[in-house]
Amino acid sequence: MKKVTALILGLALMLAFQAGSVFADSKMDGIVSNVIGTPYVAGGTSSKGFDCSGFTSYVFDKMGIDLPRTSTSQSQTGKKIAKSDLIAGDLVFFNTNGRGVSHVGIYVGDGQFAHASSSKGVTISNLSDSYYVNRYVTARRIMNPSTFEKYADEQ
C-alpha cells in the first residue's frame, strides 16, 4: 500500500511540474489530478476505472457540463478549434485505430493533455509525442467563456 501511495504522490508531483501554469493553477487541475493513475477500463465512467470518453465525461460532469458518451459523438460537440488556438479545457481527438476518431483527451496547456490511456490509465501526455502527433484529428471547445473562467483559467 505504501508503494501505491508513493506512486500516486509521485505522479501528482510530476503532473504539477509538467503541466505548466495554466493547468496547475486551475480548478480543473483538482478534478483531473484526483483521478490521475486511475486504471483504464473499457466502458468505464467512474473513478474506479475510465475509458477515454468516460474520463472526459466525468471531468466535464464535475464542471456541470454534459457530454455525449463516445469520443466520436464528443468530436461533434462544441466549436471546432485549430490546434494552434488550444486553451485548457478544450477536447483533443485522435484516430488510434485507423477508423476515424477513436480517442479523446482534455488539453491542459503547454502542449499537454489529460486522458485515459489503455496502457497507463489516466495520465498526462504531450501532443508532440510521436504517437499522438501522427494521430491527431481535431479539437473542440466545449466550455463557454464563463465556465472556462470558473474552472480552467488561471486562478
PyMOL CGO cylinders between C-alpha atoms (Angstrom):
from pymol import cmd
from pymol.cgo import CYLINDER

trace = [
    CYLINDER, 0.00, 0.00, 0.00, 2.88, 2.37, 0.79, 0.3, 1, 1, 1, 1, 1, 1,
    CYLINDER, 2.88, 2.37, 0.79, 4.31, 1.82, -2.69, 0.3, 1, 1, 1, 1, 1, 1,
    CYLINDER, 4.31, 1.82, -2.69, 0.96, 2.64, -4.31, 0.3, 1, 1, 1, 1, 1, 1,
    CYLINDER, 0.96, 2.64, -4.31, 0.60, 5.80, -2.20, 0.3, 1, 1, 1, 1, 1, 1,
    CYLINDER, 0.60, 5.80, -2.20, 4.16, 6.86, -3.07, 0.3, 1, 1, 1, 1, 1, 1,
    CYLINDER, 4.16, 6.86, -3.07, 3.50, 6.20, -6.75, 0.3, 1, 1, 1, 1, 1, 1,
    CYLINDER, 3.50, 6.20, -6.75, 0.32, 8.27, -6.74, 0.3, 1, 1, 1, 1, 1, 1,
    CYLINDER, 0.32, 8.27, -6.74, 2.04, 11.11, -4.87, 0.3, 1, 1, 1, 1, 1, 1,
    CYLINDER, 2.04, 11.11, -4.87, 4.93, 10.95, -7.33, 0.3, 1, 1, 1, 1, 1, 1,
    CYLINDER, 4.93, 10.95, -7.33, 2.58, 11.10, -10.30, 0.3, 1, 1, 1, 1, 1, 1,
    CYLINDER, 2.58, 11.10, -10.30, 0.74, 14.06, -8.78, 0.3, 1, 1, 1, 1, 1, 1,
    CYLINDER, 0.74, 14.06, -8.78, 4.02, 15.93, -8.25, 0.3, 1, 1, 1, 1, 1, 1,
    CYLINDER, 4.02, 15.93, -8.25, 5.18, 15.07, -11.75, 0.3, 1, 1, 1, 1, 1, 1,
    CYLINDER, 5.18, 15.07, -11.75, 1.88, 16.34, -13.10, 0.3, 1, 1, 1, 1, 1, 1,
    CYLINDER, 1.88, 16.34, -13.10, 2.20, 19.62, -11.23, 0.3, 1, 1, 1, 1, 1, 1,
    CYLINDER, 2.20, 19.62, -11.23, 5.66, 20.27, -12.66, 0.3, 1, 1, 1, 1, 1, 1,
    CYLINDER, 5.66, 20.27, -12.66, 4.99, 19.00, -16.18, 0.3, 1, 1, 1, 1, 1, 1,
    CYLINDER, 4.99, 19.00, -16.18, 1.65, 20.57, -16.93, 0.3, 1, 1, 1, 1, 1, 1,
    CYLINDER, 1.65, 20.57, -16.93, 2.63, 24.21, -16.59, 0.3, 1, 1, 1, 1, 1, 1,
    CYLINDER, 2.63, 24.21, -16.59, 0.92, 27.16, -15.01, 0.3, 1, 1, 1, 1, 1, 1,
    CYLINDER, 0.92, 27.16, -15.01, -2.40, 27.12, -16.88, 0.3, 1, 1, 1, 1, 1, 1,
    CYLINDER, -2.40, 27.12, -16.88, -3.31, 23.64, -15.71, 0.3, 1, 1, 1, 1, 1, 1,
    CYLINDER, -3.31, 23.64, -15.71, -1.57, 23.66, -12.33, 0.3, 1, 1, 1, 1, 1, 1,
    CYLINDER, -1.57, 23.66, -12.33, -3.40, 26.79, -11.18, 0.3, 1, 1, 1, 1, 1, 1,
    CYLINDER, -3.40, 26.79, -11.18, -6.91, 25.92, -12.27, 0.3, 1, 1, 1, 1, 1, 1,
    CYLINDER, -6.91, 25.92, -12.27, -9.89, 24.31, -10.58, 0.3, 1, 1, 1, 1, 1, 1,
    CYLINDER, -9.89, 24.31, -10.58, -9.92, 21.79, -13.41, 0.3, 1, 1, 1, 1, 1, 1,
    CYLINDER, -9.92, 21.79, -13.41, -6.50, 20.70, -12.14, 0.3, 1, 1, 1, 1, 1, 1,
    CYLINDER, -6.50, 20.70, -12.14, -8.05, 19.43, -8.93, 0.3, 1, 1, 1, 1, 1, 1,
    CYLINDER, -8.05, 19.43, -8.93, -10.69, 17.43, -10.78, 0.3, 1, 1, 1, 1, 1, 1,
    CYLINDER, -10.69, 17.43, -10.78, -8.15, 15.80, -13.09, 0.3, 1, 1, 1, 1, 1, 1,
    CYLINDER, -8.15, 15.80, -13.09, -5.39, 15.31, -10.53, 0.3, 1, 1, 1, 1, 1, 1,
    CYLINDER, -5.39, 15.31, -10.53, -7.81, 13.45, -8.24, 0.3, 1, 1, 1, 1, 1, 1,
    CYLINDER, -7.81, 13.45, -8.24, -8.10, 10.69, -10.85, 0.3, 1, 1, 1, 1, 1, 1,
    CYLINDER, -8.10, 10.69, -10.85, -4.53, 10.56, -12.23, 0.3, 1, 1, 1, 1, 1, 1,
    CYLINDER, -4.53, 10.56, -12.23, -3.44, 6.94, -12.13, 0.3, 1, 1, 1, 1, 1, 1,
    CYLINDER, -3.44, 6.94, -12.13, -7.00, 5.57, -12.25, 0.3, 1, 1, 1, 1, 1, 1,
    CYLINDER, -7.00, 5.57, -12.25, -6.85, 2.38, -14.33, 0.3, 1, 1, 1, 1, 1, 1,
    CYLINDER, -6.85, 2.38, -14.33, -8.19, 2.08, -17.85, 0.3, 1, 1, 1, 1, 1, 1,
    CYLINDER, -8.19, 2.08, -17.85, -11.44, 0.09, -18.01, 0.3, 1, 1, 1, 1, 1, 1,
    CYLINDER, -11.44, 0.09, -18.01, -13.27, -0.35, -21.31, 0.3, 1, 1, 1, 1, 1, 1,
    CYLINDER, -13.27, -0.35, -21.31, -16.65, 1.37, -20.90, 0.3, 1, 1, 1, 1, 1, 1,
    CYLINDER, -16.65, 1.37, -20.90, -15.53, 2.83, -17.56, 0.3, 1, 1, 1, 1, 1, 1,
    CYLINDER, -15.53, 2.83, -17.56, -17.12, 6.07, -16.40, 0.3, 1, 1, 1, 1, 1, 1,
    CYLINDER, -17.12, 6.07, -16.40, -16.14, 6.34, -12.72, 0.3, 1, 1, 1, 1, 1, 1,
    CYLINDER, -16.14, 6.34, -12.72, -13.08, 6.84, -10.56, 0.3, 1, 1, 1, 1, 1, 1,
    CYLINDER, -13.08, 6.84, -10.56, -12.90, 3.03, -10.29, 0.3, 1, 1, 1, 1, 1, 1,
    CYLINDER, -12.90, 3.03, -10.29, -11.89, 2.94, -13.97, 0.3, 1, 1, 1, 1, 1, 1,
    CYLINDER, -11.89, 2.94, -13.97, -12.25, 5.03, -17.13, 0.3, 1, 1, 1, 1, 1, 1,
    CYLINDER, -12.25, 5.03, -17.13, -12.09, 4.69, -20.84, 0.3, 1, 1, 1, 1, 1, 1,
    CYLINDER, -12.09, 4.69, -20.84, -11.13, 7.87, -22.71, 0.3, 1, 1, 1, 1, 1, 1,
    CYLINDER, -11.13, 7.87, -22.71, -14.61, 9.30, -23.25, 0.3, 1, 1, 1, 1, 1, 1,
    CYLINDER, -14.61, 9.30, -23.25, -15.73, 8.13, -19.81, 0.3, 1, 1, 1, 1, 1, 1,
    CYLINDER, -15.73, 8.13, -19.81, -12.86, 10.20, -18.36, 0.3, 1, 1, 1, 1, 1, 1,
    CYLINDER, -12.86, 10.20, -18.36, -13.73, 13.34, -20.33, 0.3, 1, 1, 1, 1, 1, 1,
    CYLINDER, -13.73, 13.34, -20.33, -17.43, 12.94, -19.48, 0.3, 1, 1, 1, 1, 1, 1,
    CYLINDER, -17.43, 12.94, -19.48, -16.56, 12.54, -15.78, 0.3, 1, 1, 1, 1, 1, 1,
    CYLINDER, -16.56, 12.54, -15.78, -14.38, 15.68, -15.68, 0.3, 1, 1, 1, 1, 1, 1,
    CYLINDER, -14.38, 15.68, -15.68, -16.89, 17.80, -17.57, 0.3, 1, 1, 1, 1, 1, 1,
    CYLINDER, -16.89, 17.80, -17.57, -19.75, 16.49, -15.43, 0.3, 1, 1, 1, 1, 1, 1,
    CYLINDER, -19.75, 16.49, -15.43, -17.86, 17.76, -12.36, 0.3, 1, 1, 1, 1, 1, 1,
    CYLINDER, -17.86, 17.76, -12.36, -17.90, 21.17, -14.07, 0.3, 1, 1, 1, 1, 1, 1,
    CYLINDER, -17.90, 21.17, -14.07, -21.64, 20.95, -14.74, 0.3, 1, 1, 1, 1, 1, 1,
    CYLINDER, -21.64, 20.95, -14.74, -21.32, 20.16, -18.45, 0.3, 1, 1, 1, 1, 1, 1,
    CYLINDER, -21.32, 20.16, -18.45, -22.95, 17.13, -20.08, 0.3, 1, 1, 1, 1, 1, 1,
    CYLINDER, -22.95, 17.13, -20.08, -21.01, 15.44, -22.86, 0.3, 1, 1, 1, 1, 1, 1,
    CYLINDER, -21.01, 15.44, -22.86, -22.12, 12.66, -25.19, 0.3, 1, 1, 1, 1, 1, 1,
    CYLINDER, -22.12, 12.66, -25.19, -20.76, 9.25, -24.18, 0.3, 1, 1, 1, 1, 1, 1,
    CYLINDER, -20.76, 9.25, -24.18, -18.43, 8.35, -27.08, 0.3, 1, 1, 1, 1, 1, 1,
    CYLINDER, -18.43, 8.35, -27.08, -15.33, 10.06, -28.43, 0.3, 1, 1, 1, 1, 1, 1,
    CYLINDER, -15.33, 10.06, -28.43, -16.91, 10.22, -31.90, 0.3, 1, 1, 1, 1, 1, 1,
    CYLINDER, -16.91, 10.22, -31.90, -20.02, 11.97, -30.52, 0.3, 1, 1, 1, 1, 1, 1,
    CYLINDER, -20.02, 11.97, -30.52, -17.89, 14.29, -28.39, 0.3, 1, 1, 1, 1, 1, 1,
    CYLINDER, -17.89, 14.29, -28.39, -15.92, 15.27, -31.51, 0.3, 1, 1, 1, 1, 1, 1,
    CYLINDER, -15.92, 15.27, -31.51, -19.14, 16.69, -32.98, 0.3, 1, 1, 1, 1, 1, 1,
    CYLINDER, -19.14, 16.69, -32.98, -19.96, 18.82, -29.91, 0.3, 1, 1, 1, 1, 1, 1,
    CYLINDER, -19.96, 18.82, -29.91, -18.98, 22.43, -29.31, 0.3, 1, 1, 1, 1, 1, 1,
    CYLINDER, -18.98, 22.43, -29.31, -16.90, 24.61, -31.61, 0.3, 1, 1, 1, 1, 1, 1,
    CYLINDER, -16.90, 24.61, -31.61, -14.08, 23.34, -33.82, 0.3, 1, 1, 1, 1, 1, 1,
    CYLINDER, -14.08, 23.34, -33.82, -10.73, 24.84, -32.75, 0.3, 1, 1, 1, 1, 1, 1,
    CYLINDER, -10.73, 24.84, -32.75, -7.42, 24.99, -34.61, 0.3, 1, 1, 1, 1, 1, 1,
    CYLINDER, -7.42, 24.99, -34.61, -4.58, 23.16, -32.87, 0.3, 1, 1, 1, 1, 1, 1,
    CYLINDER, -4.58, 23.16, -32.87, -2.70, 26.47, -32.62, 0.3, 1, 1, 1, 1, 1, 1,
    CYLINDER, -2.70, 26.47, -32.62, -5.64, 28.02, -30.70, 0.3, 1, 1, 1, 1, 1, 1,
    CYLINDER, -5.64, 28.02, -30.70, -5.99, 25.37, -27.97, 0.3, 1, 1, 1, 1, 1, 1,
    CYLINDER, -5.99, 25.37, -27.97, -6.68, 26.52, -24.42, 0.3, 1, 1, 1, 1, 1, 1,
    CYLINDER, -6.68, 26.52, -24.42, -7.02, 24.48, -21.25, 0.3, 1, 1, 1, 1, 1, 1,
    CYLINDER, -7.02, 24.48, -21.25, -10.31, 22.60, -21.23, 0.3, 1, 1, 1, 1, 1, 1,
    CYLINDER, -10.31, 22.60, -21.23, -10.56, 22.04, -24.99, 0.3, 1, 1, 1, 1, 1, 1,
    CYLINDER, -10.56, 22.04, -24.99, -11.10, 18.45, -26.08, 0.3, 1, 1, 1, 1, 1, 1,
    CYLINDER, -11.10, 18.45, -26.08, -8.48, 16.92, -28.40, 0.3, 1, 1, 1, 1, 1, 1,
    CYLINDER, -8.48, 16.92, -28.40, -9.27, 13.95, -30.64, 0.3, 1, 1, 1, 1, 1, 1,
    CYLINDER, -9.27, 13.95, -30.64, -7.17, 11.23, -32.20, 0.3, 1, 1, 1, 1, 1, 1,
    CYLINDER, -7.17, 11.23, -32.20, -7.51, 8.36, -34.67, 0.3, 1, 1, 1, 1, 1, 1,
    CYLINDER, -7.51, 8.36, -34.67, -5.84, 5.45, -32.89, 0.3, 1, 1, 1, 1, 1, 1,
    CYLINDER, -5.84, 5.45, -32.89, -7.47, 2.58, -34.75, 0.3, 1, 1, 1, 1, 1, 1,
    CYLINDER, -7.47, 2.58, -34.75, -7.46, 3.73, -38.38, 0.3, 1, 1, 1, 1, 1, 1,
    CYLINDER, -7.46, 3.73, -38.38, -11.23, 4.25, -38.49, 0.3, 1, 1, 1, 1, 1, 1,
    CYLINDER, -11.23, 4.25, -38.49, -11.73, 7.93, -37.57, 0.3, 1, 1, 1, 1, 1, 1,
    CYLINDER, -11.73, 7.93, -37.57, -11.98, 9.49, -34.13, 0.3, 1, 1, 1, 1, 1, 1,
    CYLINDER, -11.98, 9.49, -34.13, -11.34, 6.82, -31.51, 0.3, 1, 1, 1, 1, 1, 1,
    CYLINDER, -11.34, 6.82, -31.51, -9.61, 8.63, -28.62, 0.3, 1, 1, 1, 1, 1, 1,
    CYLINDER, -9.61, 8.63, -28.62, -10.22, 11.86, -26.70, 0.3, 1, 1, 1, 1, 1, 1,
    CYLINDER, -10.22, 11.86, -26.70, -8.41, 13.86, -24.05, 0.3, 1, 1, 1, 1, 1, 1,
    CYLINDER, -8.41, 13.86, -24.05, -8.59, 17.25, -22.35, 0.3, 1, 1, 1, 1, 1, 1,
    CYLINDER, -8.59, 17.25, -22.35, -6.00, 19.85, -23.29, 0.3, 1, 1, 1, 1, 1, 1,
    CYLINDER, -6.00, 19.85, -23.29, -4.35, 21.15, -20.10, 0.3, 1, 1, 1, 1, 1, 1,
    CYLINDER, -4.35, 21.15, -20.10, -1.91, 23.71, -21.51, 0.3, 1, 1, 1, 1, 1, 1,
    CYLINDER, -1.91, 23.71, -21.51, 1.74, 23.78, -22.52, 0.3, 1, 1, 1, 1, 1, 1,
    CYLINDER, 1.74, 23.78, -22.52, 1.18, 21.25, -25.31, 0.3, 1, 1, 1, 1, 1, 1,
    CYLINDER, 1.18, 21.25, -25.31, -0.16, 18.59, -22.93, 0.3, 1, 1, 1, 1, 1, 1,
    CYLINDER, -0.16, 18.59, -22.93, -3.42, 16.74, -22.50, 0.3, 1, 1, 1, 1, 1, 1,
    CYLINDER, -3.42, 16.74, -22.50, -5.00, 14.51, -19.84, 0.3, 1, 1, 1, 1, 1, 1,
    CYLINDER, -5.00, 14.51, -19.84, -6.59, 11.27, -20.99, 0.3, 1, 1, 1, 1, 1, 1,
    CYLINDER, -6.59, 11.27, -20.99, -7.35, 7.68, -20.09, 0.3, 1, 1, 1, 1, 1, 1,
    CYLINDER, -7.35, 7.68, -20.09, -4.66, 5.66, -21.82, 0.3, 1, 1, 1, 1, 1, 1,
    CYLINDER, -4.66, 5.66, -21.82, -5.36, 1.97, -22.37, 0.3, 1, 1, 1, 1, 1, 1,
    CYLINDER, -5.36, 1.97, -22.37, -1.80, 1.19, -21.25, 0.3, 1, 1, 1, 1, 1, 1,
    CYLINDER, -1.80, 1.19, -21.25, -1.26, 3.78, -18.46, 0.3, 1, 1, 1, 1, 1, 1,
    CYLINDER, -1.26, 3.78, -18.46, -4.71, 4.67, -17.15, 0.3, 1, 1, 1, 1, 1, 1,
    CYLINDER, -4.71, 4.67, -17.15, -5.42, 8.36, -16.56, 0.3, 1, 1, 1, 1, 1, 1,
    CYLINDER, -5.42, 8.36, -16.56, -2.24, 10.23, -17.41, 0.3, 1, 1, 1, 1, 1, 1,
    CYLINDER, -2.24, 10.23, -17.41, -0.80, 13.36, -18.99, 0.3, 1, 1, 1, 1, 1, 1,
    CYLINDER, -0.80, 13.36, -18.99, 0.81, 13.15, -22.44, 0.3, 1, 1, 1, 1, 1, 1,
    CYLINDER, 0.81, 13.15, -22.44, 2.36, 15.59, -24.90, 0.3, 1, 1, 1, 1, 1, 1,
    CYLINDER, 2.36, 15.59, -24.90, 0.59, 16.41, -28.14, 0.3, 1, 1, 1, 1, 1, 1,
    CYLINDER, 0.59, 16.41, -28.14, 4.08, 16.37, -29.67, 0.3, 1, 1, 1, 1, 1, 1,
    CYLINDER, 4.08, 16.37, -29.67, 4.73, 12.73, -28.69, 0.3, 1, 1, 1, 1, 1, 1,
    CYLINDER, 4.73, 12.73, -28.69, 5.27, 10.86, -31.96, 0.3, 1, 1, 1, 1, 1, 1,
    CYLINDER, 5.27, 10.86, -31.96, 2.35, 8.52, -31.27, 0.3, 1, 1, 1, 1, 1, 1,
    CYLINDER, 2.35, 8.52, -31.27, -0.14, 11.37, -30.79, 0.3, 1, 1, 1, 1, 1, 1,
    CYLINDER, -0.14, 11.37, -30.79, 1.19, 13.91, -33.28, 0.3, 1, 1, 1, 1, 1, 1,
    CYLINDER, 1.19, 13.91, -33.28, 0.67, 11.40, -36.09, 0.3, 1, 1, 1, 1, 1, 1,
    CYLINDER, 0.67, 11.40, -36.09, -2.86, 10.52, -34.93, 0.3, 1, 1, 1, 1, 1, 1,
    CYLINDER, -2.86, 10.52, -34.93, -4.25, 13.98, -34.07, 0.3, 1, 1, 1, 1, 1, 1,
    CYLINDER, -4.25, 13.98, -34.07, -7.57, 14.68, -35.82, 0.3, 1, 1, 1, 1, 1, 1,
    CYLINDER, -7.57, 14.68, -35.82, -9.24, 17.79, -34.38, 0.3, 1, 1, 1, 1, 1, 1,
    CYLINDER, -9.24, 17.79, -34.38, -10.13, 19.77, -31.27, 0.3, 1, 1, 1, 1, 1, 1,
    CYLINDER, -10.13, 19.77, -31.27, -13.40, 21.16, -29.93, 0.3, 1, 1, 1, 1, 1, 1,
    CYLINDER, -13.40, 21.16, -29.93, -14.13, 23.93, -27.45, 0.3, 1, 1, 1, 1, 1, 1,
    CYLINDER, -14.13, 23.93, -27.45, -16.95, 22.85, -25.14, 0.3, 1, 1, 1, 1, 1, 1,
    CYLINDER, -16.95, 22.85, -25.14, -16.86, 25.44, -22.37, 0.3, 1, 1, 1, 1, 1, 1,
    CYLINDER, -16.86, 25.44, -22.37, -18.44, 28.84, -22.73, 0.3, 1, 1, 1, 1, 1, 1,
    CYLINDER, -18.44, 28.84, -22.73, -16.35, 31.81, -21.51, 0.3, 1, 1, 1, 1, 1, 1,
    CYLINDER, -16.35, 31.81, -21.51, -17.88, 31.92, -18.02, 0.3, 1, 1, 1, 1, 1, 1,
    CYLINDER, -17.88, 31.92, -18.02, -17.37, 28.18, -17.45, 0.3, 1, 1, 1, 1, 1, 1,
    CYLINDER, -17.37, 28.18, -17.45, -13.82, 28.46, -18.75, 0.3, 1, 1, 1, 1, 1, 1,
    CYLINDER, -13.82, 28.46, -18.75, -13.12, 31.31, -16.35, 0.3, 1, 1, 1, 1, 1, 1,
    CYLINDER, -13.12, 31.31, -16.35, -14.65, 29.39, -13.46, 0.3, 1, 1, 1, 1, 1, 1,
    CYLINDER, -14.65, 29.39, -13.46, -12.85, 26.06, -14.00, 0.3, 1, 1, 1, 1, 1, 1,
    CYLINDER, -12.85, 26.06, -14.00, -9.98, 26.13, -16.48, 0.3, 1, 1, 1, 1, 1, 1,
    CYLINDER, -9.98, 26.13, -16.48, -8.49, 29.62, -16.39, 0.3, 1, 1, 1, 1, 1, 1,
    CYLINDER, -8.49, 29.62, -16.39, -5.64, 30.52, -14.06, 0.3, 1, 1, 1, 1, 1, 1,
    CYLINDER, -5.64, 30.52, -14.06, -6.83, 31.29, -10.55, 0.3, 1, 1, 1, 1, 1, 1,
]
cmd.load_cgo(trace, "trace")
